Amino acid sequence: MPVLALALAYLLGSIPTALWVGRRFFNLPDIRNHGSGNAGATNTFRVLGPKAGTFVLLVDAFKGFAAAYFLPNLLLAYGFIPPQNLLYFRLGCGVLAIVGHIYPVFAQFRGGKGVATVLGMMLGVAPAAVGVCLLVFIVMLAAFRYVSLASMTAGLCFALLQLLPAFRPAQGFMVGVGFVLAALLVYTHRANIGRLRAGTEGRVPLWGKR
């Protein structure tokens, strides 16, 4: 059952929300052929507008949360894992959901950058830190309208908050986990960093505008 839960976490992360939304509601065969070429919330904001982007963001975040919170809780409730291993399975299931989002089996292993799914995972693992990170994300997005910049800043904020015991689970290794996640976000946004430096990164449109 633990192995099955890990496999389900990957499959859950592999649901290509942006791809399906583009096909179903906008008659767009493949959103990866437009904008930045990614199947994630940021590119959905850019190509399909804020309403579609917000929907994709919420669903992709829920994928990470469901994998990191509900699946391990079910394993614990039915006695498949001991309580002291709960955090490890939260992290394991959450990471596999992120991997599924970036390399989805349902979309030729070409997905998004994992920002929203990382957010959902963090919410399932360290909810107090996520509240601060969401505020940082909203402020950065409102100020600059670059989802990539807001995402990386929020990821770094999460890593730094793990240095404070009040914002992390009791296990000290969460400090390392936080910085690994921040590094992952920077890595998946390496092309965006180049565009930000060149001044060619696309801004998200204002709400209500395409």
C-alpha positions as CSV (number, residue, x, y, z in Angstrom):
1,M,0.0,0.0,0.0
2,P,2.8,2.6,0.7
3,V,4.3,1.8,-2.8
4,L,0.8,2.1,-4.3
5,A,0.3,5.5,-2.6
6,L,3.6,6.7,-4.0
7,A,2.6,5.6,-7.5
8,L,-0.8,7.3,-7.1
9,A,1.0,10.5,-6.0
10,Y,3.0,10.5,-9.3
11,L,-0.1,9.8,-11.4
12,L,-2.0,12.6,-9.5
13,G,0.8,15.1,-10.3
14,S,0.8,13.9,-13.9
15,I,-2.8,15.3,-14.6
16,P,-2.0,18.0,-17.3
17,T,-4.5,20.6,-16.1
18,A,-3.4,23.4,-18.4
19,L,-3.4,21.1,-21.4
20,W,-6.9,19.8,-20.8
21,V,-8.3,23.3,-20.0
22,G,-6.9,24.6,-23.2
23,R,-8.4,21.8,-25.2
24,R,-11.8,21.7,-23.5
25,F,-12.6,25.4,-23.1
26,F,-10.5,27.3,-25.6
27,N,-10.2,24.8,-28.6
28,L,-6.4,25.0,-28.2
29,P,-4.9,21.6,-29.1
30,D,-1.7,22.1,-27.1
31,I,-0.9,25.0,-24.9
32,R,2.8,23.9,-25.0
33,N,3.0,25.3,-28.6
34,H,2.2,28.8,-27.3
35,G,3.8,31.3,-24.9
36,S,6.7,29.8,-22.9
37,G,5.9,26.3,-24.1
38,N,5.1,24.9,-20.6
39,A,1.9,23.2,-19.5
40,G,1.5,25.1,-16.2
41,A,-0.4,27.9,-14.5
42,T,2.1,30.7,-15.5
43,N,1.8,29.9,-19.2
44,T,-2.0,29.6,-18.9
45,F,-2.1,33.1,-17.4
46,R,-0.1,34.3,-20.3
47,V,-1.9,32.5,-23.1
48,L,-5.5,32.0,-21.9
49,G,-5.9,34.8,-19.4
50,P,-6.2,35.2,-15.6
51,K,-9.4,33.3,-15.1
52,A,-8.1,30.2,-16.8
53,G,-4.7,30.7,-15.1
54,T,-6.3,30.9,-11.7
55,F,-8.2,27.7,-12.2
56,V,-5.1,25.8,-13.4
57,L,-3.2,27.2,-10.5
58,L,-5.7,26.0,-7.9
59,V,-6.0,22.5,-9.4
60,D,-2.3,22.1,-9.8
61,A,-1.8,23.2,-6.2
62,F,-4.5,20.8,-5.0
63,K,-2.6,18.0,-6.7
64,G,0.4,18.6,-4.5
65,F,-1.7,19.1,-1.4
66,A,-3.8,15.9,-2.0
67,A,-0.6,13.9,-2.5
68,A,1.2,15.2,0.5
69,Y,-1.7,15.3,2.9
70,F,-4.5,12.9,2.1
71,L,-2.5,9.9,0.8
72,P,-0.2,9.7,3.8
73,N,-3.1,10.3,6.2
74,L,-4.9,7.3,4.6
75,L,-1.9,5.2,5.1
76,L,-1.6,6.2,8.7
77,A,-5.4,5.8,9.4
78,Y,-5.3,2.2,8.1
79,G,-2.1,1.3,9.9
80,F,0.2,0.9,6.9
81,I,2.8,3.3,8.3
82,P,3.7,4.3,11.9
83,P,3.1,7.9,13.0
84,Q,6.8,8.7,13.1
85,N,7.1,8.1,9.4
86,L,4.2,10.3,8.4
87,L,6.3,13.3,7.5
88,Y,8.6,11.2,5.3
89,F,5.6,9.9,3.4
90,R,4.2,13.5,3.1
91,L,7.5,14.5,1.5
92,G,7.8,11.4,-0.6
93,C,4.3,11.7,-2.0
94,G,4.6,15.4,-2.5
95,V,7.9,15.2,-4.3
96,L,6.5,12.5,-6.6
97,A,3.5,14.7,-7.4
98,I,5.9,17.5,-8.4
99,V,7.9,15.1,-10.6
100,G,4.6,14.0,-12.2
101,H,3.7,17.6,-12.9
102,I,7.1,18.4,-14.5
103,Y,7.3,15.0,-16.3
104,P,3.6,13.9,-16.7
105,V,3.0,10.4,-18.1
106,F,-0.3,11.6,-19.5
107,A,1.4,14.3,-21.6
108,Q,4.5,12.9,-23.2
109,F,6.5,13.8,-20.1
110,R,6.4,17.5,-21.0
111,G,4.6,19.4,-18.2
112,G,4.9,22.6,-16.2
113,K,7.5,23.9,-13.8
114,G,6.0,22.6,-10.6
115,V,5.4,25.9,-8.8
116,A,1.7,25.4,-8.0
117,T,2.3,21.7,-7.1
118,V,5.2,22.7,-4.8
119,L,2.8,25.2,-3.2
120,G,0.3,22.5,-2.5
121,M,2.9,20.1,-1.2
122,M,4.2,22.8,1.2
123,L,0.7,23.5,2.4
124,G,0.3,19.8,3.3
125,V,3.7,19.7,5.1
126,A,4.2,23.2,6.7
127,P,1.0,25.2,6.4
128,A,2.2,28.1,8.7
129,A,5.1,28.9,6.3
130,V,2.8,28.7,3.3
131,G,0.7,31.6,4.6
132,V,3.7,33.8,4.7
133,C,4.9,32.6,1.3
134,L,1.5,33.3,-0.3
135,L,1.6,36.8,1.0
136,V,5.1,37.3,-0.5
137,F,3.9,35.8,-3.8
138,I,0.9,38.1,-4.0
139,V,2.9,41.2,-3.1
140,M,5.6,40.4,-5.7
141,L,3.0,39.5,-8.4
142,A,1.0,42.7,-7.8
143,A,4.2,44.8,-7.8
144,F,5.9,43.3,-10.9
145,R,3.3,41.0,-12.6
146,Y,6.0,38.4,-13.2
147,V,4.8,35.0,-12.0
148,S,8.2,33.5,-12.4
149,L,9.8,36.2,-10.1
150,A,7.0,35.9,-7.6
151,S,7.3,32.1,-7.5
152,M,11.1,32.0,-7.0
153,T,10.9,34.7,-4.3
154,A,8.2,32.7,-2.5
155,G,10.2,29.5,-2.8
156,L,13.2,31.2,-1.2
157,C,11.0,32.6,1.5
158,F,9.8,29.1,2.3
159,A,13.4,27.9,2.6
160,L,14.4,30.7,4.9
161,L,11.4,30.2,7.1
162,Q,12.5,26.6,7.7
163,L,15.4,28.0,9.7
164,L,12.8,29.1,12.2
165,P,11.3,26.3,14.4
166,A,7.9,28.0,14.6
167,F,7.4,27.6,10.8
168,R,8.5,24.0,10.3
169,P,7.7,20.5,11.5
170,A,9.8,19.3,14.5
171,Q,12.3,17.5,12.2
172,G,15.3,19.7,11.5
173,F,16.0,18.1,8.1
174,M,13.1,20.3,6.8
175,V,15.7,23.0,6.5
176,G,17.5,21.1,3.8
177,V,14.2,20.2,2.1
178,G,13.2,23.8,1.9
179,F,16.4,24.8,0.2
180,V,16.2,21.8,-2.2
181,L,12.7,22.9,-3.2
182,A,13.9,26.5,-3.7
183,A,16.8,25.3,-5.9
184,L,14.3,23.2,-7.9
185,L,12.2,26.2,-8.6
186,V,15.2,28.2,-9.7
187,Y,16.3,25.3,-11.9
188,T,13.0,25.0,-13.6
189,H,12.8,28.7,-14.1
190,R,16.3,29.1,-15.6
191,A,14.9,30.2,-19.0
192,N,12.7,32.7,-17.2
193,I,15.8,34.1,-15.4
194,G,17.4,34.7,-18.7
195,R,14.4,36.5,-20.0
196,L,14.1,38.6,-16.8
197,R,17.7,39.7,-17.2
198,A,17.1,40.5,-20.9
199,G,13.9,42.3,-20.1
200,T,11.8,40.0,-22.4
201,E,9.9,38.1,-19.8
202,G,6.1,38.3,-20.3
203,R,4.0,39.9,-17.6
204,V,0.6,38.4,-16.6
205,P,-2.4,40.4,-17.8
206,L,-4.5,42.3,-15.3
207,W,-7.6,40.5,-14.1
208,G,-10.4,40.4,-16.6
209,K,-8.2,41.1,-19.6
210,R,-6.8,38.6,-22.1
